Amino acid sequence: MHPKPLLIVQTGRAIAAVRSRFGDFPHWFRVAMGLPSSAVVVVDVQSGATLSAHDQYGGVLVTGSGAMVSDREPWSEATAAWIREVHSAGTPLLGVCYGHQLIAHAFGGRVDYHPDGREMGTHTIERLDAAHDDPLFGNAPSNFAAQLTHRQSVLEVPPQAVVLARSAHDACQAFRIGERTWGVQFHPEFSTSAMCGYIAARGADLQREGHCPRELGTRVRAAPHARALLRRFARIAYHPR
């Protein structure tokens, strides 16, 4: 019997300057997970597509977005309600950036603009002790590089969440709820080229905020340990029990 496909819930699009060269978020995730196109279904909820029954899928991945969870747009709130159903059913679920924040919001966490502003570029993620035996993080080193670009964060985690990782900027870079629902603030799907493209595209904003785009760009480096999390999630989704 063939495994069920993995659903990518698309909550936004990559910025135009990067998308025109490297494609959009679903493609990045599929390639990073090592999956053929036949193994993935994409539903663009920000554009108005409707989510179907979650039991059709072996796992669910919720992407990043330029939208803000705190705006509580109707499509986003509907997706949050659907996420609670996915979790209750025990379907493996991973949210990235906006997806991470939306899962936290769905379960009672607080998401808003980070008081210290934007986190962007390649930064060090610290794996916490709680992640030692975690199926996604257990094989990760205690410190590893990851690509980041976000202005909002999970400022208060849901009561039932276990925080798995942090950075110098953000106390919750990853969490798990139950056995198979995860959120990660960083972008394991980003290549170094995509990260550099985002920094270049946000150059004026970064300068206004007191950051040096050139310096951030020179610090971009590969993040293989972050990327490996997606391969692990794909294996969990195809062998959920």
C-alpha positions in Angstrom: 0.0 0.0 0.0 1.3 3.4 -1.0 1.7 6.0 1.8 -0.7 8.9 2.0 0.7 12.1 0.5 2.0 14.9 2.6 -0.1 18.1 2.7 1.7 21.5 2.4 -0.6 24.2 3.8 0.6 27.3 2.0 0.0 30.4 4.0 2.0 32.9 1.9 4.4 33.2 -1.0 8.1 33.8 -1.1 9.0 37.4 -1.9 8.9 38.1 -5.7 12.7 38.7 -6.2 13.5 35.3 -4.7 10.5 33.5 -6.1 11.3 34.5 -9.7 14.7 32.8 -9.3 14.2 29.8 -7.0 10.4 29.0 -7.0 8.0 29.2 -4.1 7.8 27.7 -0.6 6.1 24.4 -1.5 8.9 23.6 -4.0 11.6 24.4 -1.4 10.0 22.2 1.2 9.5 19.3 -1.2 13.1 19.4 -2.4 14.4 19.7 1.2 12.3 16.7 2.3 13.5 14.6 -0.7 10.0 13.9 -1.9 8.8 13.6 -5.5 6.0 15.9 -6.7 3.6 13.0 -6.6 4.0 12.6 -2.8 2.9 16.2 -2.0 -0.4 18.0 -2.2 -0.4 21.9 -1.8 -3.4 23.9 -0.6 -3.0 27.7 -0.7 -5.2 28.8 2.1 -4.1 32.5 1.9 -5.5 32.6 -1.6 -8.8 31.1 -0.5 -8.4 27.4 -1.1 -10.4 25.1 1.3 -8.7 22.5 3.5 -10.2 19.0 3.1 -10.3 16.1 5.6 -7.0 15.6 7.2 -7.2 11.8 7.2 -6.3 11.9 3.5 -2.7 12.8 4.4 0.2 11.1 6.1 1.4 14.4 7.5 0.8 18.2 7.4 3.3 21.0 7.0 2.3 24.6 7.4 4.5 27.2 5.7 5.7 30.6 6.5 4.1 33.8 5.3 4.4 37.5 5.0 1.1 37.8 6.9 0.9 38.3 10.6 -0.8 35.9 12.9 -1.9 38.7 15.3 -4.0 40.2 12.4 -6.3 37.1 12.8 -7.4 37.1 9.2 -10.4 34.8 8.5 -8.4 32.3 6.5 -5.8 32.2 9.2 -8.3 31.6 12.0 -10.0 28.9 10.0 -6.7 27.2 9.5 -6.0 27.4 13.2 -9.2 25.6 13.9 -8.4 22.9 11.3 -4.9 22.5 12.9 -6.6 21.6 16.2 -8.4 18.8 14.4 -5.2 17.6 12.8 -3.5 17.4 16.2 -6.5 15.7 17.8 -6.4 13.0 15.1 -2.7 12.4 15.8 -1.6 13.3 12.3 2.1 14.4 12.2 2.1 18.2 12.0 4.9 20.7 11.5 4.6 24.5 11.3 7.4 26.7 10.1 7.7 30.4 10.9 4.1 31.6 10.4 3.0 28.0 10.7 4.9 27.7 14.0 3.2 30.8 15.3 -0.2 29.7 14.1 0.0 26.4 15.9 1.0 28.2 19.1 -1.9 30.6 18.6 -4.3 27.7 17.9 -3.5 26.2 21.3 -3.6 29.3 23.4 -0.1 30.8 23.0 0.5 34.5 22.5 1.9 35.7 19.2 2.9 39.3 18.5 5.7 41.5 17.3 9.0 40.8 19.1 9.9 43.7 21.4 13.5 43.6 20.0 12.4 43.7 16.4 13.4 41.6 13.4 15.5 38.5 13.5 17.1 37.9 10.1 20.0 35.9 8.6 21.9 32.9 9.7 21.9 32.5 13.5 22.8 29.8 16.1 20.0 27.7 17.5 20.5 26.1 20.9 18.8 22.7 21.3 17.4 22.4 24.9 17.6 19.4 27.1 13.9 18.7 26.5 14.7 17.9 22.9 17.2 15.2 23.7 14.9 12.3 22.8 12.6 14.3 20.4 12.1 12.5 17.0 12.9 15.7 15.1 15.7 17.2 17.3 17.2 14.2 19.1 20.0 13.8 16.5 20.7 17.6 16.2 23.8 19.0 17.8 23.5 21.1 20.9 24.1 24.2 18.7 23.4 24.5 15.0 23.0 27.1 12.3 19.6 28.0 10.9 18.1 30.6 8.5 15.7 33.2 10.0 13.5 36.0 8.9 10.6 37.1 11.1 9.2 40.1 13.0 6.6 38.2 15.1 7.4 35.5 17.6 5.7 33.1 20.0 6.0 35.4 23.1 4.1 33.0 25.3 3.9 29.3 24.5 0.7 27.3 24.9 0.3 25.7 28.3 0.8 22.1 27.0 3.9 23.0 24.8 7.4 21.8 25.5 10.0 24.3 24.3 12.8 22.4 22.4 15.1 25.2 21.1 15.9 28.9 21.5 18.2 31.5 20.0 19.8 34.6 21.6 16.9 36.6 20.2 14.0 34.3 20.7 13.2 32.1 23.7 11.0 29.8 21.7 12.6 28.7 18.4 10.9 25.3 18.5 8.2 23.5 20.5 6.3 20.3 20.6 2.7 19.7 21.7 1.8 16.1 22.4 3.8 13.5 20.5 3.7 14.6 16.9 2.9 18.3 16.6 5.9 20.6 16.2 6.6 24.3 15.4 9.9 25.8 14.4 10.5 29.5 14.1 13.5 29.2 11.8 13.4 28.2 8.1 14.8 24.7 7.5 13.7 25.0 3.9 15.8 28.1 3.1 19.0 27.7 1.0 21.8 30.1 1.5 20.8 31.7 -1.8 17.3 32.3 -0.6 18.5 33.7 2.6 20.8 36.2 0.8 17.9 37.1 -1.5 15.7 37.9 1.4 18.4 40.1 3.1 18.9 42.0 -0.2 15.2 42.5 -0.7 14.8 43.8 2.9 17.9 45.9 2.8 16.1 49.3 3.2 14.0 48.0 6.1 17.1 46.5 7.8 19.0 49.7 7.5 16.1 51.7 9.0 16.1 49.2 11.9 19.8 49.6 12.6 21.1 46.5 10.9 23.7 46.3 8.2 22.5 44.2 5.2 26.0 43.7 3.9 27.2 42.3 7.3 24.2 40.0 7.6 24.8 38.8 4.1 28.5 37.9 4.7 27.4 35.9 7.8 25.0 33.6 5.8 26.2 30.0 5.9 24.8 26.6 5.2 22.5 25.1 7.8 22.5 21.4 7.1 21.3 20.4 10.6 18.3 22.6 10.4 17.5 21.2 6.9 17.8 17.6 8.2 14.7 18.2 10.4 12.6 18.2 7.3 13.9 14.8 6.2 13.1 13.5 9.6 9.6 14.9 9.5 9.0 13.3 6.1 10.0 9.9 7.5 7.6 10.4 10.4 4.8 11.4 8.1 5.3 8.3 5.9 5.7 6.0 8.9 3.5 7.6 11.6 3.2 4.6 13.8 
